[in-house]
């Protein structure tokens, strides 16, 4: 048995699948919704929440994480 080696022509033009094309037991559109979901709306919601959230003050931090420790040290070293 000899191996048939495919040449670089294999990747010359990518195949674009339509939404109703079957792929691994589901359609391409179903996979797209499952993986991507409503990412644009989700990112817009996260951006809005971030802009409206109260700003973090390291001097009043209850927990001691790395960012708080570094910020406190920098604030007192000036």
Phi, psi and omega in degrees: 000130179249146178279138176259112182271127179275140182277181181293348179297343182301328184251017181298315181224119180290151178268130178258121181272140175280162183299330182266006180286135179287140180207113178052048174085000178218172177275163179299321179296320178295319177295319180298315179294322181291321184274311184273321181062224179250059189298322181299315179292320180298316179294323177295320178296317180296317179297317180296316179296321179295318180292326183269352183287150176295144181286144183280130177248110185295334181289340180252012183293133180278317180272153180255096176251175184298316181297318179295317181297316180294317181297318178296317180296319179294324181293325183271345183276352183284000000 
